[in-house]
Amino acid sequence: MEAEILAKVIRGETVESIHRGHLIILDGDGKTFTSVGDPETVTFFRSACKPFQAIPLLTSGAADAFGFSEDEIAMACASHSGEKIHVEIAARMLAKVGLAESDLRCGVHTPFNEREAESMLRNNEKQTQLHNNCSGKHIGMLALAKHIGADIRSYEQLDNPVQQAILKTISVFTRIPAAEIKIGIDGCAVPNFAMPISAMAKSFVDLVSPPKSFDETLRAASSRIVSAMMNFPELIGGTERLDTLIMQAAPGKIISKVGADGVWLCGVLPDDKRPQGLGIAQKIEDGDDKRARPVVAVEVLKQIGILSRDDLPELSPMLIKNLRGDVVGRVEMKLSM
């Protein structure tokens, strides 16, 4: 099967461009609720796997050993915007671990938040690795390395016990043997994992509704990750970021996590209609993060009843404006779940 059209960009009433992709929704039994395109398409998990990269931080006892609070656990799962609140919490985490910014291996980039980036430029402030959207994840990895006695200087390398623990966790949640998971290097220099998007969806079902096959330690860690993400949505993304907007619009109902190159994962918590929850995985084929991904994500949640039609009207459909501010078109999803 090939990718299908997920979103159309319409100027006036003429389709100007399209975004194709793949989408799957699984229930708690692993049965397909709906799918579009080819859910067996293999692609990288990217930052959508951060909740699982944080699991060993909890199961090892490192998070509790260093006294990480729930907001700090949320930061370990975040792709944050580099706003002051994010940098402050990251610095606090690093201090608890007893390490320095120079111990991080994630690299430096300008804050995703445009106002923060502009403010730093005006004030001649230098960005650090703490502004990196993955800094919380990396601090969690450093904490794990220090706790288990692994080499902190190579914590980002695949053969380091930290990354091996993460690979094992990814394998458990996706039900794919570790040896069969293809590895690539993410933008922040740590290993990332390629697999069918159906496996990604399954991992989010198991995160929000851990199966009985998981031991108590893993079930408890899953619950703590989910709670941290739901209780601190402003940390998972940031101001005007998709994950934050979605979780704030549906408090206590879902966890949402984007990944670069058009990836979006969502776990719908169990409720009366969905006693074992749902896992949603989306991949925009051309890697679009700005137009197709948010429109499709929000529309899917509206169609399955997690969001109301009045929620996030700026994202579904997304209006196109010219330089004068006139509405000249829209981006919309045409599919019906």
Stockholm file with secondary structure:
# STOCKHOLM 1.0

chainA/1-337         MEAEILAKVIRGETVESIHRGHLIILDGDGKTFTSVGDPETVTFFRSACKPFQAIPLLTSGAADAFGFSEDEIAMACASHSGEKIHVEIAARMLAKVGLAESDLRCGVHTPFNEREAESMLRNNEKQTQLHNNCSGKHIGMLALAKHIGADIRSYEQLDNPVQQAILKTISVFTRIPAAEIKIGIDGCAVPNFAMPISAMAKSFVDLVSPPKSFDETLRAASSRIVSAMMNFPELIGGTERLDTLIMQAAPGKIISKVGADGVWLCGVLPDDKRPQGLGIAQKIEDGDDKRARPVVAVEVLKQIGILSRDDLPELSPMLIKNLRGDVVGRVEMKLSM
#=GR chainA/1-337 SS CCCEEEEEEEETTEEEEEEEEEEEEEETTSCEEEEESCTTCEEECGGGGHHHHSHHHHHTSHHHHTTCCHHHHHHHTCCCCCCHHHHHHHHHHHHHHTCCGGGCCSCCCCCSSHHHHHHHHHTTCCCCGGGSTTHHHHHHHHHHHHHHTCCGGGTTSTTSHHHHHHHHHHHHHHTCCGGGSEEEECTTSSEEEEEEHHHHHHHHHHHHSCCTTSCHHHHHHHHHHHHHHHHCHHHHSCTTCHHHHHHHHSTTTEEEEEETTTEEEEEECCCSSCTTCEEEEEEETTCCCSSHHHHHHHHHHHHTTSSCTTSCTTTSSEEEECTTSCEEEEEECCCCC
#=GC SS_cons         CCCEEEEEEEETTEEEEEEEEEEEEEETTSCEEEEESCTTCEEECGGGGHHHHSHHHHHTSHHHHTTCCHHHHHHHTCCCCCCHHHHHHHHHHHHHHTCCGGGCCSCCCCCSSHHHHHHHHHTTCCCCGGGSTTHHHHHHHHHHHHHHTCCGGGTTSTTSHHHHHHHHHHHHHHTCCGGGSEEEECTTSSEEEEEEHHHHHHHHHHHHSCCTTSCHHHHHHHHHHHHHHHHCHHHHSCTTCHHHHHHHHSTTTEEEEEETTTEEEEEECCCSSCTTCEEEEEEETTCCCSSHHHHHHHHHHHHTTSSCTTSCTTTSSEEEECTTSCEEEEEECCCCC
//
